[in-house]
C-alpha cells in the first residue's frame, strides 16, 4: 500500500437543532467509557445501544438510562433520528458495520484496529470514498494526536531544536495481556477475530504518535521483523491463544529515518513504554502515554557543552484521553474540523503493522 495519502474531502457540517444523537454498537468495556465521555462533553447523547445478547442489552439500558436498544445493529441504523454511531465491537465486525453505517447515512467513530486483514484496507478506503459527506474517525488518535504530551513534543520537533530526526527507538513490554485488562475480551487472543496481538492492539497508537511528530511524511521502504507467540501460560490450560506476544522490527523509510520498534504483552519480563527520538542537533527520551512518568529528557549541546534538560510533560488519565476523542469527533461532524485520524491514515499505519506481522 504505497499510494499517496489522499486528503480527506471536507465533510458536511451538521446543521441540526439540539443534541447530536449517537448510537453505540458494542456494549463492552470501552462502550461504557465512551458513553461517559459523550455525557461529559454535553453536545451529544447516546440514545441507542446495540448489544450482542438480551441480558447485556437489558443491563446496559438500565445502567445508563438509555431509552432504545436492540440486539440487531441494523435495526439501530434504520432509525432516522440517529446522526452518528460509535462502533465499539470486536475488530472482526468493523468492516461490515462501517459499510452498513455509512450506507445508512451515519457518521462513524470506529474503534481500533480498523481492520484485521491486510486485504480489507483497500475495501475500507473504497467504502469511505463513496461517502465523502460522512466522517469515519479512527480511534487510534486517542492517547496520541489529541493529547497535551503530543502537542508538547511536536512543538519541540517543529522548533528545529532536534534538527533532522534520523532514528526512533521505541520499546514497550508487559507481563499482562488484554484478557487480564478486560476479562470479557477473550476474542482478543484469537487471530481470526483480533487480527493480531499487541502489534495491532497497541501498535496503532505507537505509529499514530511517532509518525505524527513528522506529519506522516516518512514512507516505509523496508522492514525486517520477528514475532513469537506461546509465551504466556494462562491459568486455564484449555484457553487457546494464537496471537503474537512478542516481536520487534527494524524499519527504514524514504526520508532516511530508521526505527527500532519492539512490542510485547504476556511476557516473563517487562520494559517501560519509552521512546528515544534522535535528531542531528538533539534527542528526547520520554513515555508518550498520558499516564507514563511525566519527565521528558532533552539531550543537546549548548556552547560546546553537553546539556541534559528535564522538562515536565502534562499528565492525565485515560478518561481524559477518551473525552478528547469524543470532543474531536463532535468537532469534526459539527464544525468541519479536520479529522486527526481519517481512514486513509489509519490504513497506512495498519499497512506497516501487517508487514511487521508477516515477517
RODO-2510 file (C-alpha; in nm, 4 decimals, decimal comma):
residues 359
     n   res          X          Y          Z
     1     x     0,0000     0,0000     0,0000
     2     x     0,2222     0,2774    -0,1312
     3     x    -0,0312     0,5254    -0,2624
     4     x    -0,0131     0,8885    -0,1580
     5     x    -0,2252     0,9835     0,1392
     6     x    -0,5374     1,1372    -0,0023
     7     x    -0,6501     1,4480     0,1791
     8     x    -0,9963     1,3699     0,3124
     9     x    -1,2809     1,5537     0,1464
    10     x    -1,4285     1,8330     0,3520
    11     x    -1,7108     1,6746     0,5460
    12     x    -2,0596     1,8100     0,5576
    13     x    -2,1240     2,0160     0,8660
    14     x    -2,4266     1,9004     1,0571
    15     x    -2,6997     2,1589     1,0824
    16     x    -2,9345     2,0345     1,3474
    17     x    -3,1157     2,1775     1,6444
    18     x    -3,0342     2,0432     1,9874
    19     x    -2,8183     1,7488     2,0810
    20     x    -2,6406     1,5117     1,8421
    21     x    -2,7936     1,1654     1,8753
    22     x    -2,5457     0,8770     1,8816
    23     x    -2,5971     0,5024     1,8724
    24     x    -2,3461     0,2695     2,0400
    25     x    -2,2762    -0,0608     1,8633
    26     x    -2,0955    -0,2921     2,1029
    27     x    -2,1767    -0,2797     2,4727
    28     x    -1,8476    -0,3900     2,6249
    29     x    -1,5964    -0,2181     2,8486
    30     x    -1,4887     0,0551     2,6071
    31     x    -1,8514     0,1275     2,5212
    32     x    -1,9165     0,2165     2,8847
    33     x    -1,6180     0,4507     2,8846
    34     x    -1,7292     0,6287     2,5686
    35     x    -2,0858     0,6759     2,6935
    36     x    -1,9363     0,8565     2,9923
    37     x    -1,7205     1,0729     2,7659
    38     x    -2,0176     1,1679     2,5464
    39     x    -2,2117     1,2770     2,8522
    40     x    -1,9213     1,4814     2,9849
    41     x    -1,8900     1,6682     2,6554
    42     x    -2,2562     1,7689     2,6603
    43     x    -2,3124     1,8275     2,2887
    44     x    -2,4378     1,4753     2,2195
    45     x    -2,6265     1,1935     2,3827
    46     x    -2,6144     0,8174     2,3377
    47     x    -2,9793     0,7355     2,2731
    48     x    -2,9459     0,3822     2,1305
    49     x    -2,7433     0,0716     2,2172
    50     x    -2,6909    -0,2440     2,0125
    51     x    -2,5629    -0,5352     2,2220
    52     x    -2,4910    -0,8978     2,1338
    53     x    -2,7184    -1,0567     2,3963
    54     x    -3,0527    -0,9682     2,5508
    55     x    -2,9068    -0,9845     2,9013
    56     x    -2,6246    -0,7431     2,8215
    57     x    -2,8694    -0,5115     2,6489
    58     x    -3,1036    -0,5022     2,9494
    59     x    -2,8134    -0,4420     3,1863
    60     x    -2,6718    -0,1527     2,9832
    61     x    -3,0055     0,0173     2,9203
    62     x    -3,0771     0,0050     3,2913
    63     x    -2,7276     0,1148     3,3949
    64     x    -2,7195     0,4224     3,1717
    65     x    -3,0905     0,5021     3,1439
    66     x    -3,0802     0,4820     2,7648
    67     x    -3,4248     0,4565     2,6010
    68     x    -3,3642     0,2478     2,2877
    69     x    -3,1875    -0,0835     2,2410
    70     x    -3,1610    -0,3837     2,0139
    71     x    -2,9577    -0,6983     1,9591
    72     x    -2,9509    -0,6282     1,5839
    73     x    -2,7335    -0,3288     1,4993
    74     x    -2,9012    -0,2993     1,1595
    75     x    -3,2250    -0,2101     1,3353
    76     x    -3,0413     0,0700     1,5151
    77     x    -2,9073     0,2009     1,1835
    78     x    -3,2565     0,2205     1,0365
    79     x    -3,3617     0,4835     1,2906
    80     x    -3,3578     0,8225     1,1119
    81     x    -3,3245     1,0013     1,4464
    82     x    -2,9620     0,8885     1,4789
    83     x    -2,6898     1,1184     1,3479
    84     x    -2,3826     0,9055     1,4215
    85     x    -2,2667     0,5731     1,5622
    86     x    -1,9770     0,4552     1,7735
    87     x    -1,8604     0,1113     1,6593
    88     x    -1,7041    -0,0411     1,9709
    89     x    -1,7463    -0,4074     1,8807
    90     x    -1,4557    -0,6523     1,8228
    91     x    -1,2386    -0,5790     1,5184
    92     x    -1,3621    -0,8644     1,3001
    93     x    -1,7002    -0,6863     1,2782
    94     x    -1,5680    -0,3431     1,1820
    95     x    -1,5718    -0,3609     0,8042
    96     x    -1,9312    -0,4760     0,7610
    97     x    -2,0643    -0,2488     1,0344
    98     x    -1,8858     0,0553     0,8937
    99     x    -2,0141    -0,0175     0,5450
   100     x    -2,3693    -0,0556     0,6773
   101     x    -2,3472     0,2589     0,8914
   102     x    -2,2249     0,4756     0,6048
   103     x    -2,4922     0,3290     0,3803
   104     x    -2,7476     0,4388     0,6392
   105     x    -2,6102     0,7941     0,6358
   106     x    -2,4419     0,7888     0,9781
   107     x    -2,1102     0,9399     1,0794
   108     x    -1,8816     0,6785     1,2381
   109     x    -1,6396     0,6790     1,5302
   110     x    -1,4572     0,3493     1,4759
   111     x    -1,2679     0,1601     1,7437
   112     x    -0,9202     0,0422     1,6611
   113     x    -0,7837    -0,1539     1,4910
   114     x    -0,9868    -0,0647     1,1864
   115     x    -0,9210    -0,3970     1,0105
   116     x    -0,7854    -0,7429     1,0923
   117     x    -0,6647    -0,8354     0,7430
   118     x    -0,4341    -0,6512     0,5082
   119     x    -0,6712    -0,7167     0,2204
   120     x    -0,9515    -0,5261     0,3941
   121     x    -0,7677    -0,1935     0,3933
   122     x    -0,8436    -0,1069     0,0324
   123     x    -1,2082    -0,2033     0,0870
   124     x    -1,2258     0,0411     0,3773
   125     x    -1,0803     0,3174     0,1620
   126     x    -1,3219     0,2486    -0,1220
   127     x    -1,6172     0,2378     0,1184
   128     x    -1,5275     0,5707     0,2805
   129     x    -1,4649     0,7321    -0,0589
   130     x    -1,8219     0,6537    -0,1645
   131     x    -1,9493     0,8702     0,1237
   132     x    -1,7406     1,1906     0,1137
   133     x    -2,0037     1,3825     0,3113
   134     x    -1,9724     1,1471     0,6095
   135     x    -1,6923     1,1170     0,8654
   136     x    -1,5179     0,7961     0,9673
   137     x    -1,2793     0,8765     1,2522
   138     x    -1,0436     0,6008     1,3679
   139     x    -0,9889     0,5844     1,7448
   140     x    -0,6109     0,5461     1,7189
   141     x    -0,5868     0,9240     1,7600
   142     x    -0,6854     0,8567     2,1228
   143     x    -0,3796     0,8589     2,3573
   144     x    -0,1763     1,0070     2,0701
   145     x    -0,2531     1,3054     1,8466
   146     x    -0,5122     1,4653     2,0731
   147     x    -0,3077     1,4729     2,3947
   148     x    -0,1149     1,7584     2,5574
   149     x     0,2000     1,5419     2,5508
   150     x     0,1807     1,5008     2,1756
   151     x     0,1407     1,8749     2,1278
   152     x     0,4351     1,9499     2,3584
   153     x     0,6721     1,7077     2,1849
   154     x     0,5503     1,8082     1,8415
   155     x     0,6268     2,1726     1,9248
   156     x     0,9852     2,0763     2,0147
   157     x     1,0269     1,8850     1,6889
   158     x     0,8749     2,1695     1,4859
   159     x     1,1026     2,4247     1,6546
   160     x     1,4057     2,2618     1,4932
   161     x     1,5752     2,2077     1,8303
   162     x     1,6399     1,8430     1,7439
   163     x     1,7492     1,9047     1,3871
   164     x     1,6618     1,6265     1,1436
   165     x     1,5020     1,3227     1,3093
   166     x     1,7068     1,0273     1,1870
   167     x     1,6255     0,7435     1,4309
   168     x     1,3462     0,6290     1,6640
   169     x     1,3923     0,3633     1,9302
   170     x     1,0662     0,2567     2,0925
   171     x     1,0163    -0,0381     2,3266
   172     x     0,7254    -0,1440     2,5490
   173     x     0,6966    -0,4901     2,7079
   174     x     0,4402    -0,6005     2,9667
   175     x     0,3637    -0,9169     3,1581
   176     x    -0,0114    -0,8597     3,1446
   177     x    -0,2350    -0,9240     2,8439
   178     x    -0,5617    -0,7891     2,7054
   179     x    -0,7734    -1,0529     2,8800
   180     x    -0,6389    -0,9508     3,2205
   181     x    -0,7251    -0,5895     3,1428
   182     x    -1,0664    -0,6873     3,0049
   183     x    -1,1806    -1,0349     3,1238
   184     x    -1,4641    -1,0372     2,8686
   185     x    -1,2173    -0,9920     2,5843
   186     x    -1,1063    -1,3498     2,5192
   187     x    -1,1664    -1,2856     2,1498
   188     x    -0,8528    -1,0683     2,1516
   189     x    -0,6378    -1,3824     2,1762
   190     x    -0,7744    -1,5321     1,8556
   191     x    -0,6101    -1,4097     1,5375
   192     x    -0,9210    -1,4716     1,3271
   193     x    -1,1155    -1,2270     1,5468
   194     x    -0,8494    -0,9736     1,6502
   195     x    -0,6055    -0,9870     1,3588
   196     x    -0,3062    -0,9972     1,5913
   197     x    -0,1826    -0,9289     1,9419
   198     x    -0,0033    -0,6238     2,0832
   199     x     0,1136    -0,5018     1,7430
   200     x    -0,2454    -0,4434     1,6307
   201     x    -0,3947    -0,3647     1,9702
   202     x    -0,1283    -0,1122     2,0719
   203     x     0,0813    -0,0648     1,7606
   204     x    -0,1802     0,1610     1,6048
   205     x    -0,1129     0,4050     1,8887
   206     x     0,2652     0,3707     1,8559
   207     x     0,2606     0,4598     1,4868
   208     x    -0,0016     0,7314     1,5269
   209     x     0,2101     0,9090     1,7867
   210     x     0,5583     0,8782     1,6432
   211     x     0,4850     0,9280     1,2734
   212     x     0,2565     1,2168     1,3657
   213     x     0,5565     1,4031     1,5046
   214     x     0,6825     1,4207     1,1448
   215     x     0,3494     1,4916     0,9730
   216     x     0,3456     1,1328     0,8423
   217     x     0,5994     1,2298     0,5783
   218     x     0,8233     0,9200     0,6135
   219     x     0,7127     0,6341     0,3887
   220     x     0,8166     0,2797     0,4746
   221     x     1,0659     0,1302     0,2319
   222     x     1,1776    -0,1883     0,4085
   223     x     1,1130    -0,3870     0,7250
   224     x     1,2752    -0,6858     0,8921
   225     x     1,0884    -0,8361     1,1842
   226     x     1,0249    -1,1330     1,4082
   227     x     0,7202    -1,2292     1,6120
   228     x     0,6753    -1,5021     1,8709
   229     x     0,3710    -1,6461     2,0494
   230     x     0,3056    -1,9197     2,3029
   231     x     0,4937    -1,7362     2,5773
   232     x     0,2062    -1,6702     2,8173
   233     x     0,0969    -1,9571     3,0403
   234     x    -0,2682    -1,8983     3,1270
   235     x    -0,4263    -2,0452     3,4437
   236     x    -0,6812    -2,2342     3,2331
   237     x    -0,4868    -2,4914     3,0272
   238     x    -0,7785    -2,5130     2,7840
   239     x    -0,7508    -2,1438     2,6948
   240     x    -0,6131    -2,1030     2,3448
   241     x    -0,4169    -1,8067     2,2142
   242     x    -0,2661    -1,7915     1,8659
   243     x    -0,1589    -1,4268     1,8501
   244     x     0,1934    -1,2902     1,8660
   245     x     0,3027    -1,1930     2,2166
   246     x     0,6464    -1,0516     2,1420
   247     x     0,8061    -0,9041     1,8344
   248     x     1,0470    -0,6468     1,7034
   249     x     1,1085    -0,4709     1,3753
   250     x     1,3821    -0,2740     1,2046
   251     x     1,2245    -0,0256     0,9652
   252     x     1,3789     0,2031     0,7053
   253     x     1,1909     0,4949     0,5497
   254     x     1,2341     0,7001     0,2349
   255     x     1,3439     1,0091     0,4321
   256     x     1,6445     0,8244     0,5758
   257     x     1,4647     0,7662     0,9072
   258     x     1,5298     0,4317     1,0774
   259     x     1,3194     0,2866     1,3587
   260     x     1,3810     0,0046     1,6043
   261     x     1,0397    -0,0977     1,7340
   262     x     0,9685    -0,3664     1,9958
   263     x     0,6319    -0,4601     2,1453
   264     x     0,5194    -0,7397     2,3744
   265     x     0,2407    -0,8423     2,6106
   266     x     0,2208    -1,1596     2,8192
   267     x     0,5971    -1,1922     2,8624
   268     x     0,8081    -1,3199     3,1537
   269     x     0,9736    -0,9763     3,1594
   270     x     0,8823    -0,6135     3,1247
   271     x     1,0240    -0,2880     2,9929
   272     x     0,8587     0,0519     3,0340
   273     x     0,6976     0,2310     2,7426
   274     x     0,9880     0,4527     2,6351
   275     x     1,0819     0,6373     2,3210
   276     x     1,4249     0,7693     2,2246
   277     x     1,3876     1,0263     1,9473
   278     x     1,7251     1,1039     1,7892
   279     x     1,7972     1,4164     1,5863
   280     x     2,1089     1,5695     1,4360
   281     x     2,1089     1,8502     1,6964
   282     x     1,9487     1,6845     1,9989
   283     x     1,7425     1,3942     2,1247
   284     x     1,4462     1,3249     2,3519
   285     x     1,3604     1,0407     2,5889
   286     x     1,0001     1,0077     2,7099
   287     x     0,6946     0,7895     2,7643
   288     x     0,4146     0,9052     2,5371
   289     x     0,1101     0,7732     2,7240
   290     x    -0,0673     1,0408     2,9260
   291     x    -0,0196     0,8320     3,2418
   292     x     0,3500     0,7473     3,1879
   293     x     0,6060     0,9271     3,4077
   294     x     0,5972     1,2980     3,3219
   295     x     0,9704     1,3560     3,2792
   296     x     1,0861     1,4495     2,9291
   297     x     1,4649     1,4369     2,8925
   298     x     1,6163     1,6690     2,6318
   299     x     1,9784     1,5959     2,5390
   300     x     2,1558     1,8683     2,3401
   301     x     2,4703     2,0799     2,3091
   302     x     2,4981     2,4416     2,4165
   303     x     2,8134     2,6462     2,3641
   304     x     3,0107     2,3264     2,3197
   305     x     2,8776     2,1737     2,6417
   306     x     2,6630     1,8632     2,6764
   307     x     2,3287     1,9525     2,8337
   308     x     2,0616     1,7278     2,9835
   309     x     1,7459     1,9276     3,0405
   310     x     1,4459     1,7707     3,2134
   311     x     1,1034     1,9110     3,1387
   312     x     0,7705     1,8045     3,2880
   313     x     0,5021     1,6892     3,0477
   314     x     0,1290     1,7177     3,1199
   315     x    -0,0286     1,4087     3,2745
   316     x    -0,3871     1,2894     3,2628
   317     x    -0,5763     0,9622     3,2830
   318     x    -0,7314     0,7510     3,0134
   319     x    -1,0723     0,9032     3,0856
   320     x    -0,9444     1,2451     2,9801
   321     x    -0,7973     1,0966     2,6634
   322     x    -1,1368     0,9479     2,5786
   323     x    -1,3058     1,2807     2,6453
   324     x    -1,0645     1,4448     2,3990
   325     x    -1,1545     1,1747     2,1452
   326     x    -1,5270     1,2458     2,1741
   327     x    -1,4694     1,6210     2,1620
   328     x    -1,2699     1,5837     1,8430
   329     x    -1,5296     1,3575     1,6794
   330     x    -1,8019     1,6118     1,7526
   331     x    -1,5810     1,8997     1,6358
   332     x    -1,5401     1,7183     1,3040
   333     x    -1,9069     1,6425     1,2419
   334     x    -2,0459     1,9672     1,3859
   335     x    -1,7847     2,2254     1,2883
   336     x    -1,5970     2,0683     0,9977
   337     x    -1,2679     2,0257     1,1860
   338     x    -1,0003     1,8266     1,0030
   339     x    -1,0072     1,4639     1,1290
   340     x    -0,6827     1,3721     1,3033
   341     x    -0,7127     1,0061     1,2050
   342     x    -0,9117     0,9549     0,8837
   343     x    -0,9351     0,6045     0,7396
   344     x    -0,6692     0,6887     0,4789
   345     x    -0,4118     0,7494     0,7504
   346     x    -0,5248     0,4608     0,9721
   347     x    -0,4886     0,2309     0,6705
   348     x    -0,1325     0,3490     0,6103
   349     x    -0,0365     0,2688     0,9694
   350     x    -0,2050    -0,0714     0,9580
   351     x    -0,0235    -0,1484     0,6338
   352     x     0,3059    -0,1098     0,8235
   353     x     0,1839    -0,3263     1,1117
   354     x     0,0631    -0,6031     0,8824
   355     x     0,4035    -0,6007     0,7133
   356     x     0,5686    -0,6406     1,0543
   357     x     0,3398    -0,9323     1,1386
   358     x     0,4097    -1,1024     0,8074
   359     x     0,7790    -1,1139     0,8909
***
